[in-house]
Amino acid sequence: MVSFVNDYSQGAHEEVLRRLVETNLEPLPGYGADQYCESAKEKIRRACQCPAADVFFLVGGTQTNAVVIDGYLRSFEGVVTADTGHISVHEAGAIEFTGHKVLTLPHHAGKISAEQLRAYLQSFWQDGNHEHMVSPGMVYLSHPTEYGTLYSKDELIAISAVCRERRIPLYLDGARLGYGLASRETDVTLPLIAQCCDAFYIGGTKIGALCGEAVVFTKGAPGGFVSFMKQHGALLAKGRLLGIQFDTLFTDRLYWRISEQAIQMAELLKQVLEEAGYPFYLKSPTNQQFIILENREMERLSRKVAFGFWEALDENHTVVRFATSWATCREDVEELRRILAEKE
């Protein structure tokens, strides 16, 4: 069976595995205090053009979101996001579990706008009862979004301006950030994200690492953040495992090169799906492609192709997701082309 089910099915890039094996028996300090973590942090700072940034390594995206958001917010504050945001839909209430409400705005192709955000914040603070309500204490974006869409440079700058007007932090979930940066349709760069955001993370789990996300605080981390990570069960004793992976990914542009590979395969995948006549739910410029399948056709394809359920469109049609990754090769897409050409 050929798989396009997600972008974290495979293990890790061979270069990452090679470095883990090569350093395996080195006795190193724990909790991220080793030279590989320091080297990775410096490489990330240079890539972000943010030399004073604080960088921390966590194991996964949900842990990262929960710890960062809880670290920023006071007990009576919540986080504003699109109603399709990962923290709102696919994290099993992890943010609410820390005691903070997720405050949702209607999405537009997975995104929120600066105008929408400004209106929401203005309405909240003009409400005479706002002291009895959950305060919007920060803003969460994902780039790419859950629909594989991207914020433009102007959109990101505008949202950042609103956050600064209201003096609340802007946090960007970069689980698939490499695929967004590699997109042929983007004008957003890593330094721009560092300029616009108070914090963001560079995803590794979905982009060549066994696991791991690199959190970048562009204006300094909340005080005692390492202790805070430990309280949340998010501090890895063998921090070397994360540092070595990111040190490798940020050597010789590996992170960018494997992200570009995924985008090349996504563009080929899009072509194959179009040629087969499947309607797109929306056109994504990144590694996730969403198409509409008649339910009987979905059942037929699922016997030979792994893809992801997204949502029921109506009683006869379903939106499904095909995802490429750093490990997707041309042979995978050509095999899909052959399967799609088959008839019952």
C-alpha positions as CSV (number, residue, x, y, z in Angstrom):
1,M,0.0,0.0,0.0
2,V,1.3,3.5,-0.9
3,S,0.9,6.0,1.9
4,F,0.0,9.7,1.9
5,V,-1.8,9.5,5.3
6,N,0.3,12.1,7.0
7,D,3.8,13.6,7.2
8,Y,5.1,11.8,10.3
9,S,4.7,8.1,9.4
10,Q,8.3,7.5,8.6
11,G,11.1,7.6,11.1
12,A,13.9,10.1,10.5
13,H,16.1,11.3,7.7
14,E,19.1,9.0,7.3
15,E,21.6,11.9,8.1
16,V,19.8,12.5,11.4
17,L,20.0,8.8,12.3
18,R,23.7,8.6,11.3
19,R,24.5,11.5,13.7
20,L,22.5,9.9,16.5
21,V,24.5,6.6,16.0
22,E,27.8,8.4,15.8
23,T,27.3,10.3,19.1
24,N,25.4,7.5,20.8
25,L,28.2,6.5,23.3
26,E,29.4,10.0,24.1
27,P,28.8,10.8,27.8
28,L,27.0,14.2,27.7
29,P,25.3,16.5,30.3
30,G,21.6,16.0,30.5
31,Y,18.5,18.3,30.1
32,G,19.9,20.0,27.0
33,A,23.1,21.3,28.5
34,D,25.3,19.5,26.0
35,Q,27.3,21.0,23.2
36,Y,25.0,19.7,20.4
37,C,22.1,21.5,21.9
38,E,24.1,24.7,22.1
39,S,25.3,24.3,18.6
40,A,21.8,23.8,17.3
41,K,20.6,26.8,19.2
42,E,23.3,29.0,17.6
43,K,22.5,27.7,14.1
44,I,18.8,28.4,14.6
45,R,19.5,31.9,15.9
46,R,21.6,32.6,12.8
47,A,18.9,31.2,10.5
48,C,16.3,33.4,12.2
49,Q,18.7,36.4,12.2
50,C,17.8,36.8,15.8
51,P,21.0,36.5,17.8
52,A,19.4,37.2,21.2
53,A,16.7,34.6,20.9
54,D,16.1,32.0,23.6
55,V,15.8,28.5,22.1
56,F,14.4,25.4,23.8
57,F,13.8,21.9,22.6
58,L,10.6,20.0,23.4
59,V,9.5,16.5,22.2
60,G,6.2,17.2,20.4
61,G,3.8,19.8,19.2
62,T,1.0,19.4,21.7
63,Q,3.5,19.6,24.6
64,T,5.1,22.6,23.1
65,N,1.8,24.5,22.6
66,A,0.6,23.6,26.1
67,V,3.8,24.7,27.8
68,V,4.4,27.9,25.8
69,I,0.8,29.1,26.1
70,D,0.6,28.3,29.8
71,G,3.9,30.0,30.3
72,Y,2.6,33.3,28.8
73,L,-0.9,33.4,30.2
74,R,-2.1,34.5,33.6
75,S,-4.8,32.3,35.3
76,F,-7.7,34.4,34.0
77,E,-6.5,34.7,30.4
78,G,-7.2,32.7,27.2
79,V,-5.6,32.3,23.8
80,V,-7.2,33.6,20.6
81,T,-7.1,31.3,17.5
82,A,-9.0,30.3,14.4
83,D,-11.8,27.9,15.1
84,T,-9.9,25.3,13.0
85,G,-6.7,25.9,15.0
86,H,-4.8,22.8,16.2
87,I,-5.1,23.8,19.8
88,S,-8.9,24.1,19.4
89,V,-9.6,20.9,17.5
90,H,-6.9,18.3,17.6
91,E,-5.2,18.5,21.0
92,A,-7.8,16.8,23.2
93,G,-8.3,20.0,25.3
94,A,-4.6,20.2,26.3
95,I,-4.8,24.0,26.6
96,E,-8.0,23.9,28.6
97,F,-6.3,21.2,30.8
98,T,-3.8,23.9,31.9
99,G,-6.6,26.1,32.9
100,H,-6.8,28.4,29.9
101,K,-9.8,28.9,27.5
102,V,-9.3,28.7,23.8
103,L,-11.1,31.7,22.3
104,T,-12.0,31.0,18.7
105,L,-12.6,33.2,15.7
106,P,-14.2,32.0,12.4
107,H,-11.6,30.9,10.0
108,H,-11.1,31.9,6.4
109,A,-9.3,29.0,4.6
110,G,-7.8,28.2,8.0
111,K,-6.7,31.7,8.8
112,I,-7.8,34.7,10.8
113,S,-7.2,38.3,9.6
114,A,-5.8,41.4,11.4
115,E,-9.1,43.2,10.9
116,Q,-11.1,40.4,12.5
117,L,-8.6,40.2,15.4
118,R,-8.7,44.0,16.0
119,A,-12.5,44.0,16.0
120,Y,-12.6,41.1,18.4
121,L,-10.1,42.7,20.9
122,Q,-11.8,46.1,20.7
123,S,-15.2,44.6,21.3
124,F,-13.9,42.7,24.3
125,W,-12.2,45.7,26.0
126,Q,-15.3,47.9,25.4
127,D,-17.6,45.4,27.0
128,G,-18.5,46.7,30.4
129,N,-18.4,43.2,31.9
130,H,-14.9,42.3,30.6
131,E,-13.5,41.9,34.1
132,H,-15.9,39.0,34.5
133,M,-14.8,37.3,31.3
134,V,-11.8,35.4,30.1
135,S,-9.3,37.9,28.8
136,P,-7.6,37.4,25.4
137,G,-4.0,37.2,26.6
138,M,-2.2,36.1,23.5
139,V,-2.8,35.1,19.8
140,Y,-2.0,31.7,18.3
141,L,-1.5,31.1,14.6
142,S,-0.3,28.0,12.7
143,H,1.8,28.4,9.5
144,P,1.0,26.4,7.5
145,T,-2.6,26.2,8.8
146,E,-4.6,23.0,9.3
147,Y,-5.7,23.4,5.7
148,G,-2.2,23.7,4.4
149,T,-2.7,27.4,3.6
150,L,-0.2,30.2,4.3
151,Y,-0.2,33.6,5.8
152,S,1.4,36.2,3.5
153,K,4.1,38.6,4.6
154,D,1.5,41.5,4.8
155,E,-1.0,39.4,6.7
156,L,1.6,38.4,9.3
157,I,2.9,41.9,9.7
158,A,-0.7,43.2,10.1
159,I,-1.6,40.6,12.8
160,S,1.7,41.3,14.6
161,A,0.9,45.1,14.6
162,V,-2.5,44.4,16.3
163,C,-0.9,42.2,18.9
164,R,1.7,45.0,19.7
165,E,-1.1,47.6,19.9
166,R,-2.8,45.5,22.5
167,R,0.5,44.4,24.1
168,I,-0.2,40.7,23.9
169,P,2.2,38.1,22.5
170,L,1.9,36.5,19.1
171,Y,2.8,32.8,19.0
172,L,3.1,30.8,15.8
173,D,2.8,27.0,15.7
174,G,5.4,25.8,13.1
175,A,4.7,22.1,13.2
176,R,5.0,22.1,9.3
177,L,7.0,25.3,9.1
178,G,9.6,23.9,6.8
179,Y,6.9,23.1,4.2
180,G,5.5,26.6,4.5
181,L,9.0,28.2,4.0
182,A,9.6,25.9,1.0
183,S,6.3,26.6,-0.8
184,R,6.6,28.2,-4.2
185,E,3.8,30.7,-3.3
186,T,5.2,32.1,-0.1
187,D,6.8,35.5,0.6
188,V,7.4,34.6,4.3
189,T,10.9,33.9,5.6
190,L,12.2,32.6,8.9
191,P,13.7,36.1,9.8
192,L,10.3,37.7,9.1
193,I,8.6,35.3,11.4
194,A,11.2,36.1,14.1
195,Q,10.5,39.8,13.6
196,C,6.7,39.4,13.8
197,C,6.3,36.8,16.6
198,D,7.2,36.8,20.2
199,A,7.5,33.1,20.1
200,F,7.2,30.3,17.5
201,Y,8.4,26.8,17.0
202,I,10.3,25.1,14.3
203,G,8.8,21.7,13.7
204,G,11.0,18.6,13.6
205,T,8.6,15.7,14.2
206,K,7.0,16.2,10.7
207,I,10.2,17.3,9.0
208,G,13.0,14.8,9.2
209,A,13.4,14.2,12.9
210,L,12.3,11.2,15.0
211,C,10.7,13.8,17.3
212,G,11.2,17.3,18.5
213,E,10.3,20.9,18.2
214,A,12.5,23.9,18.6
215,V,10.8,26.8,20.4
216,V,12.2,30.3,19.7
217,F,11.5,33.2,22.0
218,T,12.5,36.3,20.1
219,K,12.3,38.7,23.0
220,G,13.3,36.3,25.8
221,A,11.5,33.4,27.4
222,P,9.1,33.7,30.3
223,G,11.1,33.5,33.5
224,G,12.1,30.1,34.8
225,F,11.0,28.4,31.6
226,V,13.2,25.3,32.1
227,S,11.6,24.7,35.5
228,F,8.2,25.3,33.9
229,M,8.9,22.7,31.3
230,K,9.9,20.2,34.0
231,Q,6.6,20.9,35.9
232,H,4.7,20.1,32.7
233,G,6.6,16.8,32.1
234,A,8.1,18.3,29.0
235,L,11.8,18.4,29.9
236,L,13.7,15.5,28.3
237,A,16.6,14.2,30.5
238,K,18.4,13.0,27.4
239,G,18.1,16.4,25.8
240,R,21.0,15.5,23.5
241,L,18.5,13.5,21.4
242,L,16.8,16.7,20.4
243,G,19.8,18.8,20.1
244,I,21.7,16.4,17.8
245,Q,18.7,16.2,15.5
246,F,18.3,19.9,15.1
247,D,22.0,20.5,14.9
248,T,21.9,18.1,11.9
249,L,18.8,19.5,10.3
250,F,20.3,23.0,10.4
251,T,23.6,21.9,8.9
252,D,24.1,22.4,5.1
253,R,20.5,23.5,4.7
254,L,19.2,20.0,5.3
255,Y,15.9,21.3,6.8
256,W,15.3,23.4,3.7
257,R,16.4,20.7,1.3
258,I,14.1,18.0,2.6
259,S,11.2,20.5,2.9
260,E,11.7,21.5,-0.7
261,Q,11.6,17.8,-1.6
262,A,8.1,17.4,0.0
263,I,6.8,20.5,-1.9
264,Q,8.1,19.1,-5.2
265,M,6.3,15.9,-4.5
266,A,3.1,17.8,-3.4
267,E,3.1,19.7,-6.7
268,L,3.3,16.4,-8.6
269,L,0.7,14.9,-6.4
270,K,-1.6,17.8,-7.1
271,Q,-1.1,17.3,-10.8
272,V,-1.9,13.6,-10.6
273,L,-5.1,14.3,-8.6
274,E,-6.2,16.9,-11.1
275,E,-5.6,14.6,-14.0
276,A,-7.7,12.0,-12.3
277,G,-10.6,14.5,-12.2
278,Y,-11.0,14.7,-8.4
279,P,-12.3,18.1,-7.2
280,F,-10.2,19.9,-4.6
281,Y,-11.8,21.1,-1.4
282,L,-9.3,23.9,-1.5
283,K,-6.0,24.4,-3.3
284,S,-3.1,24.2,-0.8
285,P,0.4,25.6,-1.7
286,T,2.1,23.2,0.8
287,N,2.4,19.5,1.4
288,Q,-1.2,18.8,2.3
289,Q,-3.8,18.4,-0.4
290,F,-7.5,18.1,0.3
291,I,-9.9,16.5,-2.2
292,I,-13.5,15.5,-2.3
293,L,-14.3,11.8,-2.9
294,E,-17.5,10.1,-3.5
295,N,-17.8,7.6,-0.6
296,R,-17.7,4.5,-2.9
297,E,-14.6,5.8,-4.6
298,M,-13.1,6.5,-1.2
299,E,-13.7,2.9,-0.2
300,R,-12.1,1.7,-3.4
301,L,-9.0,3.8,-3.1
302,S,-8.6,2.9,0.6
303,R,-7.8,-0.7,-0.3
304,K,-4.5,0.4,-2.0
305,V,-3.8,3.9,-0.8
306,A,-3.5,5.3,2.7
307,F,-4.9,8.8,3.1
308,G,-6.5,10.8,5.9
309,F,-10.1,11.4,6.7
310,W,-10.8,15.1,7.1
311,E,-14.5,15.7,7.3
312,A,-17.8,14.5,5.9
313,L,-19.0,16.9,3.2
314,D,-22.5,15.4,2.8
315,E,-24.1,12.0,3.0
316,N,-22.3,10.8,-0.2
317,H,-19.0,12.7,-0.2
318,T,-16.0,13.0,2.1
319,V,-13.1,15.5,2.3
320,V,-9.8,13.5,2.5
321,R,-6.3,14.6,2.9
322,F,-3.2,13.4,1.0
323,A,0.1,14.5,2.5
324,T,3.6,14.3,1.3
325,S,6.6,14.5,3.5
326,W,10.4,14.8,3.4
327,A,10.4,11.0,2.7
328,T,8.0,11.0,-0.2
329,C,9.6,10.0,-3.5
330,R,8.5,10.2,-7.1
331,E,7.9,6.5,-7.2
332,D,5.2,6.9,-4.5
333,V,3.3,9.5,-6.6
334,E,3.7,7.5,-9.8
335,E,2.3,4.4,-8.0
336,L,-0.7,6.5,-7.0
337,R,-1.1,7.6,-10.6
338,R,-1.3,4.0,-11.6
339,I,-3.8,3.1,-8.9
340,L,-6.1,6.1,-9.8
341,A,-6.1,4.9,-13.4
342,E,-7.5,1.5,-12.5
343,K,-11.1,0.7,-12.9
344,E,-13.3,-1.6,-10.9
